[in-house]
Amino acid sequence: MIKAVLTNEILKYITETEKNRFRVSSVKLSRSVANRLRKNSKKKSSYASTKIEGNPLSEKQADEVIERDERKHFLKPEQEVRNYFLALNYLEEKAKKKVKFSKELILDVQEYVEKGASEEKIGLRGPMPPGVLFAVYDSQSGNPEYIPPEYSDVPQLLDELVAYVNTTDDHPLLVAAVVHYQLVTIHPFEDGNGRTARLLSGYVLDINGYGFNGIGSLEEYFAYDINAYYESLQMGLPALYYSGRNNPPHPEIWFKYFLRMMLLYSNKICELSESSNEEEISGSLSYLKAREKELLLFLIKNYKRGFTPIEVSRELGVTNKTIINRLAVLARNGFVVPVMAKERIRSYELSDFAKQHEKEIKRMTE
């Protein structure tokens, strides 16, 4: 099994990714914005991960397939994209429950990936017919590019991987890299190994707090340069699993590549989260007139608790009706919420959105 290693370069990648994790955690996105970003990210991941495997659909076509009525017939490339998206949804629910990494989870994910395929392609691979070598073949030359371990060794190799994930003290980013490498290298299935590896590596990140709330697509970074992705996994080793890929002599090649992609991915998430946040606040403020913005700024600076229109009107020296009208506009745009008593508005308070974005609102309105 590949061994996690730490070099100065690897430590730097981990440290910088940790900083980005902190940056993203400090950005409070509204539920609607977070849900939109998560869905778009899953679409991008579904497109990118299947593209790595040679799926011919464009990103626009992949997007359309995901949104299409599930009762319609799908061609194989379309089914692959939909399957990946459904597997991401499945793992999202498992991550919420903090379900442990297990062999059962590996098998479930591969079944999602291969939904609609023939039965023999679902589940662990078995023996080949006499004289037939199970291998990954070069599509042009027909020569074996990779010869995985014997099918009889697969169950034990998966057990070792599961035990490692659930007992190791290695940093979660390194654990995710190990899972990715091991599942691709063990090649436990006839088909769907790469997609299953990327999905479960992402799952390890999610359950350990490095999934960035489901925003962004790590798969996109692997797909930018597919040759570099495969070269990093292969590490220049012979095609036969037992000739070095079972215990690579220079595992830092893969770890440096994986962590560099993680850092690029986390940089993008910071930009995406912060810009989406700014856009949402700016968009909401654009519906306010100058006097309404002034009132919002006044409330943020002076009221951490509930308030009534009458007390605000006295402080500002304007009529109660004027304040009520301006509060109605602020409420419609999500900055304040009315507190009801017997079907009547008793008072108001700042919304969670306004409280979470006090600094940004002040900066944009002052």
Buried (B, 14 or more C-beta within 10 A) or exposed (E): BBEBBEEEEBEEBBEBBBEBBEBBEEBBBBEEBBEBBBBBBBBBBBBBBBBBBEBEBEBEBBBEBBEEEEEEEBEEBBBBBBBBBBBBEBBBEBBEEEBEBEBEBBBBBBBBBBBEBEEEBBBBBEEEEEEEEBBBEEEEEEEBEBBBBEBEBBEEBBEEBBEBBEEEEBBBBBBBBBBBBBBBBBBBBBBBBBBBBBBBBBBBBBBBEBBBBBBBBBBBBBBEEBEEBBBBBBBEBEBBBEEBBBEBEEBBBBBBBBBBBBBBBBBBBBEBBBEBBBEBBEEBBEEBEEBBBBBBBBBBEEBEEBBBBEEBBEEBEBEBEBBBEBBBBBBEBBBBBBEEEEEEBEBBBBBEBBBBBBEBBEEBBE
